[in-house]
Amino acid sequence: MRLTRTALAVAAGALAPALLLTAPSHAAATTPPAAAAASETGSPYDEMDVDDLRVAIARILADPDSGRRVTQEANALLDSGTEEEMRAWLETGYRLAQAEDDRVAIARTLADPDSGRRVIREANALLDDGTPEEMRAWLETGYRLAQAEDDRVAIARILADPSSSDALRAAAGAALDDNTPEALRYFLEVGRYEVDG
């Protein structure tokens, strides 16, 4: 009996704690000992049967960060992929598909009119010669930090603007005092419009 993608996603969620101990993590910065040992003798996917390969692909499919190409390729493999095709995709195809999706996400930040100088500079550098791993790391953490720096500059401009009210300056100062990327972004997107006077 063939499992549907939904059933596979549910099964992957239920099996996730057990799979974390046996399957490689794609987001890990360092190679786990089991994967390091497997890489000396071959791929960690070599030991997986077809059902384990399907679960690994379903876990990737259930990840909210999976982009269009990853989703398309994962769905195609779950629909009609052979065991060898699934294994090959997990070994190399997933990385390439994720890199393409990451490149599109970075290009979208350049098209965003709210992107500041640091975000634009870093995004352009990544699109020019960034590795897939550098693009992924930037989307996971670097973008947030670059955006926070650009937000600090935008808030400093509000403070320096002679037409800013005392209430707006106080709210801007509070956002800078908090100094978390989330507080800075919230002030620019919402908080400054809630200030009276």
N, C-alpha and C positions, 0 to 999 in steps of 0.2 A: 504494500500500500504506500502510495506516495504522499509525503507530508507537504502541506502547503507552507508558503513562506511565513504566514502568521504563526502557525504551529511551531515552525523552526525557531522563530524569534522568541516565542514563549519558552520553548525548551532551552534555548541559549541563555535566556535570563535566569531560568531555574538552575541550570548547570554552571552558571558563571563562577560561583565560588570554587567548585571542583576543577573547572577548566583553568582558572587562574593558576592553580598549582601545577597543571600539566601542559598547558599551551603557552606559546611565547606571547609576550606582550608587545604589540606594535608601537606603543607609546613610550616604552621604557627607554631611558637614556643609556643604560648600561645593559650588556647582554647577560641574562640570567645564566647561572652555572649549567643548567640542563641544556639550554640553547647553545652555550659555548661548546659543550661536549658534543652536541649533535652536529654543530658546524664543522667540527674536526672530521667527523665521519660522514657527513651529509646533512641534508636539511632536516629540521625537526618535524617537518610534515611527512617525511618518508615513512615514519612509523604509524601515521594515522590511517585509519580505514576510511571508506567513503562517507560513512555517517559522521565521523569526527571532522572530516573536511567540510561537510555541509554545515555543521554546527559552527565551525570557525568562520565560515563565510557569512552565516546568519548573524553572528555577533558583530561582524564588521557592518553588515547591512543595518543592524539595529542602532548603531552609533549615530547620534544626531549630527556629528561632524562629517559624516560621509556625504560627499558631493555628488553631482549628477553622473560623472563618468564612473565613479566607484559603484554607485547604486545600479547603473545600467549593467555594468559588467557582472556584478554580484548576482543580480536577478537572472541574467542570461545563464550563468553557471548553475544556479539552483534549478532553473527550468530544464536545461538540457545539456549541462556540462558533463564531460566524462571525468572519471577519477583523476586521470593524468592532467586534464585541463584545469581542474580545481587546484591540484597540487602546484602546478606551474604558476597559476595566478597568485596563490598565496605566497609563493617564493619570490616572484618578481613583478607580476602584473599589478598587484595591489599597490605596490610602492609607486609604480609609474602612473597609475590612475589617480592616486592620491596627490601626486605632484602636479598633475594637470588641474585637478580641482583646486588645489592650493594656489596655483598660478592665477586662475580665474578669480578667486577670492581676493587676492592681493591687487589685481587689476581693478576690481570693483572699489577698493579703498581709494585708488587714484581718481576714480570718477566721482567720488563723494565730495560735494562742495565744502563739507565741514572738515575735510582732512587738512591738517596743518603742515608746516614745513618739515618737521621731523618725520612725520608719517610718510609724506611724499618722498622725502630723501631716502628713507629706509626701504620703502616699497619699490622705488625705482632701482635701487642697488640690488635688491633680491631678484627682480625681474631681469636685470642685466646679466647677473652671474651667480645667483644663489643656487645652492644645492637643494634637492628635495627636503633634506633634513633641516636645513636652515630656514626654508620657507615654512615648514610645519612648526618649528620652534617659534618663529616670529608670529605666526597666527595664534599660537597658544599663549604666548607671554609677551613677546616683544611689541606687538601692536598695542596692547593695553598700556605698556610703559611709554611708548612713543606718543600715544594719544594723550596720556596724562601730562606729559611735558608741554604739548601743544595747548592743552586746556589751561595750564598754569599761565602761559603767555597770554591767552585770550582773556583770562580773568584779570591779569595785571593791566591789560589795556582798559578794561572797564574801570578799574581803580584809578587809572591815570586820566580818564576822560572827565573834563571839567563839567560836563553836562550830567554826569551820574549823580543821583540823589544820595543823601546820607544813608538812607535805608538800603539802597542798592550796594553802596560801598561796604556797609556793615555785613550784608549777606555775602558779598564777594570775599571779604576778609575771613568770615567764618568758614567758607569753603576752602580757602587757602590754609587756614589753621588746621582743619580736619586733614587735608592733604592726601586723602586716599583717591585713587583714580575714579572710584565710583562717585564720591562726593563732588569732585570737580566736574565730572560729566553731568551729574544730576543738576548742579547749579546752572550750567550753561544751557541745558536742554529744557529745564523746568523751573528751577528755583528763582532765577532772575526775573521771570515773568510773573511770579507770585508776589513780588515785593511791591508794597504800596508806596506811592510818592516818589 
